[in-house]
């Protein structure tokens, strides 16, 4: 289980309780990976349920139209995200699309590629050519980005060809088809016929199906699917917008055990038992085991410590 209440600078904490009572922990420390040659994509949900977030009231003109004016909360967030992601893009731009367009929610509408400066004057108000969707289907934008970046260098899981962020407020209606496609795509990554593209699904609002997001995130758990460099393939990450305090969290799974972030440290549980010693450096990706009965762990390092409660994952 991925914890929702994570203490910074931890980025993600996954808790796996074992049959013997011990607890395996896989956690990351928030940091920006050294990305090279990476492209960036942003897909904004354009299903009808998102209209209010784009400031679309649905009332046409007149005094009622003026009275029904509501703020566009998508635009400033999208502008900020494009500005941030463009700093890491190999061409300084982010490829923007709307998804869940058309009556059945299965189409995408391309908006274009934008750098930080262009973003400041970009109107992000929803689809113009296609209708707002009455469904939310993820397969089309997923296929779009995989095809869009198919000719990018294949540098492996920790140096993906692209990182693509999907924003949604609803239930994904084609989850089975998406998972089937992802397993086939993973095979193509394995045999190097396609480069690896990392996908991040961000849920906004109260209608998001967190169980679906976790199912997609964990679909390769225990499958032992690796790229040509021997790294585990994990196509999806997920995040609730309400839990995001920093944009660096979109990179929280693009770290490795080779990336050292602190000179030394150790992991202890709430009883003070040493569970892992990092004498030669604390990596950005942590893997360790806590004994049965543990309810928290503390990362101790020179000058400080971080304590993470894991009770919600037990």
C-alpha positions as CSV (number, residue, x, y, z in Angstrom):
1,X,0.0,0.0,0.0
2,X,1.2,3.5,-0.9
3,X,0.8,5.9,2.1
4,X,-1.1,9.1,1.6
5,X,0.3,10.9,4.6
6,X,4.0,11.2,3.8
7,X,6.5,13.3,5.7
8,X,8.8,15.5,3.6
9,X,11.4,15.1,2.2
10,X,10.1,11.6,1.6
11,X,8.3,11.5,-1.7
12,X,6.6,8.1,-1.7
13,X,6.4,5.4,0.9
14,X,5.1,1.9,0.0
15,X,4.3,-0.6,2.8
16,X,4.3,-4.4,2.1
17,X,3.3,-6.6,5.1
18,X,4.8,-10.1,4.9
19,X,3.3,-13.4,6.0
20,X,5.8,-13.7,8.8
21,X,4.8,-10.3,10.2
22,X,7.8,-8.3,8.9
23,X,7.2,-5.2,6.9
24,X,9.0,-4.4,3.6
25,X,9.4,-0.7,2.9
26,X,10.1,0.9,-0.5
27,X,10.4,4.7,-0.2
28,X,11.9,7.6,-2.1
29,X,13.4,10.9,-1.0
30,X,12.3,13.9,-2.9
31,X,14.9,15.0,-5.3
32,X,15.1,16.1,-9.0
33,X,16.8,13.3,-11.0
34,X,19.5,14.1,-13.5
35,X,17.3,13.9,-16.6
36,X,19.0,13.9,-20.0
37,X,17.2,14.0,-23.4
38,X,13.8,13.7,-21.8
39,X,10.6,15.1,-23.4
40,X,7.6,16.3,-21.5
41,X,3.9,15.8,-22.0
42,X,0.8,17.1,-20.1
43,X,-2.7,15.7,-20.7
44,X,-5.7,17.6,-19.3
45,X,-9.0,15.8,-18.7
46,X,-11.7,17.4,-20.9
47,X,-14.7,15.3,-19.8
48,X,-17.9,17.2,-19.1
49,X,-17.4,16.9,-15.3
50,X,-14.3,19.1,-15.6
51,X,-16.2,22.1,-17.2
52,X,-16.5,24.0,-13.9
53,X,-12.8,23.6,-13.2
54,X,-12.2,25.3,-16.6
55,X,-14.6,28.1,-15.6
56,X,-17.3,27.0,-18.0
57,X,-20.8,27.5,-16.4
58,X,-22.9,26.1,-19.2
59,X,-25.2,29.1,-19.1
60,X,-25.2,31.0,-22.4
61,X,-25.0,34.8,-22.3
62,X,-27.3,37.4,-20.7
63,X,-27.6,38.3,-17.1
64,X,-27.6,34.7,-16.0
65,X,-24.4,34.0,-17.9
66,X,-22.6,36.9,-16.1
67,X,-23.9,35.8,-12.8
68,X,-22.8,32.2,-13.4
69,X,-19.2,33.2,-14.1
70,X,-16.8,30.9,-12.1
71,X,-13.0,30.9,-11.9
72,X,-10.9,28.8,-14.2
73,X,-8.7,26.8,-11.7
74,X,-7.2,24.5,-14.4
75,X,-5.4,27.3,-16.3
76,X,-3.1,28.6,-13.6
77,X,-2.2,25.1,-12.4
78,X,-1.5,24.0,-16.0
79,X,0.6,27.1,-16.7
80,X,2.6,26.5,-13.5
81,X,3.1,22.8,-14.4
82,X,4.2,23.5,-18.0
83,X,6.6,26.2,-16.8
84,X,8.1,23.8,-14.3
85,X,8.3,20.7,-16.6
86,X,9.8,22.8,-19.5
87,X,12.9,23.3,-17.4
88,X,13.7,19.6,-17.7
89,X,12.6,19.0,-21.3
90,X,15.3,18.4,-23.9
91,X,13.7,21.0,-26.2
92,X,12.5,23.3,-23.4
93,X,8.8,22.7,-24.3
94,X,5.9,20.6,-23.0
95,X,3.5,18.8,-25.4
96,X,-0.1,19.7,-24.3
97,X,-3.2,17.8,-25.1
98,X,-6.8,17.5,-23.9
99,X,-8.1,14.0,-23.4
100,X,-11.5,12.4,-22.7
101,X,-13.0,14.4,-25.6
102,X,-16.0,13.5,-27.9
103,X,-19.3,12.0,-26.7
104,X,-17.8,8.7,-25.5
105,X,-14.6,10.3,-24.0
106,X,-12.2,8.3,-26.3
107,X,-10.6,11.2,-28.3
108,X,-7.7,13.6,-27.7
109,X,-7.3,17.1,-29.0
110,X,-3.7,18.3,-29.6
111,X,-3.0,21.9,-28.3
112,X,0.7,22.1,-29.2
113,X,4.1,22.4,-27.6
114,X,4.9,25.3,-25.4
115,X,7.8,26.7,-23.5
116,X,7.7,28.7,-20.3
117,X,7.3,32.1,-22.0
118,X,4.6,31.0,-24.3
119,X,2.6,29.5,-21.4
120,X,2.1,32.9,-19.8
121,X,-0.3,33.9,-22.7
122,X,-1.8,30.5,-23.3
123,X,-5.6,30.2,-22.8
124,X,-6.3,26.8,-21.3
125,X,-10.1,26.6,-21.5
126,X,-10.9,23.1,-22.7
127,X,-11.3,21.6,-26.2
128,X,-12.2,23.8,-29.1
129,X,-12.6,21.3,-32.0
130,X,-14.1,18.4,-30.2
131,X,-16.9,18.1,-27.7
132,X,-16.5,17.7,-24.0
133,X,-16.5,14.0,-23.2
134,X,-19.3,12.2,-21.4
135,X,-16.8,9.5,-20.5
136,X,-13.2,9.3,-19.3
137,X,-11.1,6.9,-21.4
138,X,-7.3,6.8,-20.9
139,X,-6.1,4.6,-23.7
140,X,-6.1,7.2,-26.4
141,X,-3.8,9.8,-24.7
142,X,-1.6,6.9,-23.5
143,X,-1.1,5.6,-27.0
144,X,-0.7,9.2,-28.3
145,X,2.3,9.9,-26.0
146,X,3.9,6.5,-26.6
147,X,3.7,7.1,-30.4
148,X,4.7,10.8,-30.1
149,X,8.0,9.9,-28.4
150,X,8.7,6.5,-30.1
151,X,11.9,7.9,-31.8
152,X,13.4,9.3,-28.7
153,X,16.6,7.6,-27.3
154,X,16.0,4.5,-25.3
155,X,17.9,5.2,-22.1
156,X,16.2,2.9,-19.7
157,X,13.6,3.2,-16.9
158,X,15.6,5.7,-14.8
159,X,16.3,7.9,-17.9
160,X,13.0,7.7,-19.7
161,X,12.5,9.1,-23.2
162,X,9.6,11.2,-21.8
163,X,7.6,11.9,-18.7
164,X,3.9,12.5,-19.3
165,X,1.4,13.8,-16.7
166,X,-2.3,13.1,-16.9
167,X,-4.8,15.1,-14.9
168,X,-8.3,13.7,-14.2
169,X,-11.2,14.2,-11.9
170,X,-13.2,11.0,-12.6
171,X,-13.3,7.2,-13.0
172,X,-11.3,5.7,-15.8
173,X,-13.8,3.7,-17.9
174,X,-11.3,1.6,-20.0
175,X,-8.9,0.5,-17.2
176,X,-8.8,-3.1,-18.4
177,X,-7.9,-2.0,-22.0
178,X,-5.2,0.4,-20.6
179,X,-3.6,-2.4,-18.5
180,X,-3.6,-4.8,-21.4
181,X,-1.9,-2.2,-23.6
182,X,0.6,-1.4,-20.9
183,X,1.7,-5.0,-20.5
184,X,2.2,-5.2,-24.3
185,X,4.1,-1.9,-24.2
186,X,6.3,-3.2,-21.4
187,X,7.3,-6.1,-23.7
188,X,8.3,-3.6,-26.4
189,X,10.4,-1.7,-23.9
190,X,12.0,-4.9,-22.8
191,X,13.1,-5.8,-26.4
192,X,14.0,-2.2,-27.1
193,X,11.5,-1.8,-29.9
194,X,10.1,1.2,-28.1
195,X,11.7,3.6,-25.5
196,X,10.4,3.8,-22.0
197,X,7.9,6.6,-21.2
198,X,7.0,7.3,-17.6
199,X,3.3,8.1,-16.9
200,X,2.0,10.0,-13.9
201,X,-1.7,10.1,-13.1
202,X,-2.8,13.0,-10.9
203,X,-6.3,12.9,-9.5
204,X,-8.3,16.1,-8.6
205,X,-11.6,16.5,-6.8
206,X,-13.7,14.2,-4.8
207,X,-14.9,11.8,-7.6
208,X,-11.5,10.2,-8.3
209,X,-11.3,6.5,-7.8
210,X,-8.2,6.1,-5.7
211,X,-8.5,2.3,-5.9
212,X,-8.2,2.5,-9.7
213,X,-5.2,4.8,-9.5
214,X,-3.5,2.3,-7.1
215,X,-4.3,-0.6,-9.4
216,X,-2.7,1.1,-12.3
217,X,0.3,2.2,-10.3
218,X,0.9,-1.3,-8.9
219,X,0.1,-3.3,-12.1
220,X,3.7,-4.5,-12.5
221,X,4.2,-5.3,-8.8
222,X,5.7,-8.8,-8.5
223,X,5.7,-9.3,-12.3
224,X,9.5,-9.1,-12.6
225,X,9.4,-7.2,-15.9
226,X,12.7,-5.5,-16.6
227,X,14.2,-3.2,-19.2
228,X,17.4,-4.1,-21.1
229,X,19.5,-2.5,-18.2
230,X,17.9,-4.9,-15.7
231,X,15.7,-2.2,-14.1
232,X,12.2,-3.0,-13.0
233,X,9.6,-1.5,-15.5
234,X,7.0,0.5,-13.7
235,X,5.0,2.6,-16.2
236,X,2.6,4.4,-13.9
237,X,2.8,6.5,-10.8
238,X,-0.2,8.2,-9.2
239,X,-0.8,11.2,-6.9
240,X,-3.7,13.0,-5.5
241,X,-3.5,16.7,-6.2
242,X,-4.6,17.4,-2.6
243,X,-1.5,15.5,-1.3
244,X,1.0,17.3,-3.6
245,X,2.9,20.0,-1.8
246,X,5.7,20.3,-4.4
247,X,5.9,19.8,-8.1
248,X,9.1,17.7,-7.6
249,X,6.7,14.9,-6.6
250,X,6.1,14.1,-10.3
251,X,9.6,12.8,-10.3
252,X,9.4,10.7,-7.1
253,X,9.6,7.4,-8.9
254,X,12.5,8.4,-11.2
255,X,15.2,7.8,-8.6
256,X,17.5,4.9,-8.0
257,X,19.6,3.3,-5.3
258,X,22.7,4.7,-7.1
259,X,21.7,8.3,-6.4
260,X,23.1,9.3,-3.1
261,X,21.4,12.3,-1.4
262,X,22.9,12.2,2.2
263,X,26.4,11.2,3.2
264,X,25.4,8.6,5.8
265,X,22.4,7.5,7.9
266,X,20.4,4.6,9.3
267,X,16.8,3.4,9.6
268,X,15.4,2.6,13.1
269,X,11.9,1.6,14.1
270,X,9.9,3.1,16.9
271,X,11.6,0.8,19.4
272,X,15.1,2.1,18.3
273,X,16.0,-1.2,16.6
274,X,18.5,-0.5,13.7
275,X,16.9,-2.0,10.6
276,X,19.2,-0.6,7.9
277,X,22.6,1.1,8.0
278,X,23.7,3.5,5.2
279,X,27.3,4.1,6.3
280,X,28.4,4.9,2.7
281,X,25.5,7.2,1.8
282,X,21.7,7.3,1.9
283,X,20.2,6.7,-1.6
284,X,17.2,8.4,-3.0
285,X,15.5,5.0,-3.3
286,X,15.2,3.2,0.0
287,X,14.5,-0.5,0.4
288,X,14.5,-2.0,3.9
289,X,12.6,-4.4,6.2
290,X,11.1,-3.6,9.6
291,X,10.5,-6.2,12.2
292,X,7.0,-7.5,13.1
293,X,5.1,-5.0,15.3
294,X,6.7,-1.9,13.8
295,X,4.4,1.1,13.4
296,X,6.9,3.7,12.2
297,X,10.5,4.2,11.1
298,X,13.0,7.0,11.5
299,X,15.7,8.0,9.0
300,X,18.6,9.3,11.2
301,X,21.3,11.3,9.4
302,X,24.0,13.8,10.5
303,X,22.2,16.9,11.7
304,X,18.6,15.6,11.7
305,X,16.0,12.9,11.4
306,X,12.7,12.1,9.7
307,X,10.0,9.9,11.3
308,X,7.3,8.3,9.2
309,X,4.2,6.7,10.6
310,X,3.2,3.6,8.6
311,X,0.1,2.6,10.6
312,X,-2.3,3.3,7.7
313,X,-0.5,0.7,5.6
314,X,-0.8,-2.1,8.1
